Amino acid sequence: METGEQCDYKGCNTEATTKGYVLGHKRGSGDKDSLHLVNACDGHKNSDGFFEDIGCMANIK
């Protein structure tokens, strides 16, 4: 993960430490849910609904 990237969770200003996926839909894309790639900090990577990309071992600094 590149240094300096920010956590994508709304209202979080913490530096991201890993990449992963959340299930949801984008506004205007209809009702169909899909996986979205997001950056997460140490706190949010433990959130329900976050799936860490364990195939990318470079996630951890």
C-alpha positions in Angstrom: 0.0 0.0 0.0 1.3 3.4 -0.9 2.1 5.6 2.1 0.0 8.7 2.7 -3.3 7.1 1.5 -6.3 8.0 3.7 -8.9 5.6 5.0 -12.0 5.7 2.7 -14.5 5.3 5.6 -16.7 8.4 5.9 -15.4 10.9 8.4 -12.1 9.1 9.0 -8.9 11.1 8.6 -6.6 8.3 9.6 -3.9 6.9 7.3 -4.9 3.7 5.6 -2.9 0.5 6.4 -4.7 -2.1 4.1 -6.9 -2.5 1.1 -10.0 -4.6 1.0 -13.6 -4.7 -0.2 -17.1 -3.7 1.1 -20.4 -4.8 -0.4 -22.7 -2.0 -1.5 -23.9 0.0 -4.4 -23.0 3.4 -5.8 -25.5 6.1 -6.1 -27.2 6.0 -9.5 -26.2 2.5 -10.3 -29.5 0.9 -9.5 -30.2 -1.6 -6.7 -27.5 -4.1 -7.6 -24.9 -4.5 -4.9 -21.3 -5.3 -5.7 -17.8 -5.4 -4.1 -16.0 -2.1 -4.0 -12.2 -1.7 -3.4 -11.5 0.6 -0.4 -8.6 1.6 1.8 -9.0 1.1 5.5 -7.2 2.1 8.7 -6.4 -0.3 11.5 -9.7 0.5 13.2 -12.0 0.2 10.2 -10.3 -3.0 8.8 -12.0 -4.8 11.8 -15.5 -3.4 10.8 -18.3 -5.7 10.0 -18.7 -5.9 6.2 -15.0 -5.2 5.4 -13.2 -8.0 3.7 -9.4 -7.6 3.7 -7.6 -8.4 0.5 -5.4 -11.2 1.9 -4.0 -12.0 -1.5 -2.0 -8.8 -1.3 0.5 -9.2 1.4 2.0 -5.8 0.6 -1.0 -4.3 2.5 0.8 -4.3 5.8 3.6 -1.8 6.4 
